[in-house]
């Protein structure tokens, strides 16, 4: 892998498309906060409801889904997101939703983002300790299919509005990060946004906060920043 690059451009409109309620905050809350502070409109779409995101069999899924939606609202206020769209697909069923690409195409054409952010669907095995959630992989493929080529070609989903081309895509949760966003001034917001998802915190929230800070500092070291978030950057041609 070559020398890591900095992503310095401030986008005008960002669409962040993620599977579960906390995914965007864990992946890129610092970058979203930075772009918002620089004047960007940032829109978030969450595909799955998150109602199965617990190891406790006594938790009622419907109640957890309500809780997680409230946690998203809290985190969105911390960051200053323009809006959040919930598609409310049941957890584990994102791969089965044949309408999903069309829905994402409609959002891309309506919002006209110059930057799209989402999961890297090619990341499956993280060492020998974690298999990337199938919703993450399906959400990433759906987003890429919507961006290239569907949203940019008028005969795909013509009912979704005039074609719009997205040139920059940043993928998170990647095994091949090549581009980093300096979030030195927004690390506190990232920590606050992630810890807003209290239903997902294993035990000690302070441990979670320390882990976020350490990982962000580690990512920052490669570009000489106090803190950063890493991405796989796609610069799409015509």
Secondary structure by P-SEA (a helix, b strand, c coil): ccccccccccccbbbbbbccccccccccaaaaaaaaaaccbbbbbbccccccccccccccaaaaaaaaaaaaaaaaaaacccccccccccccccccccaaaaaaaaaaaaacccbbbbcccccccccccccccaaaaaaaaaaaaaacccccccccccccccbbbbcbbbbcccccccccccccccaaaaaaaaacccccccccaaaaaaaaaaaaaaaacccccccccccccccccc
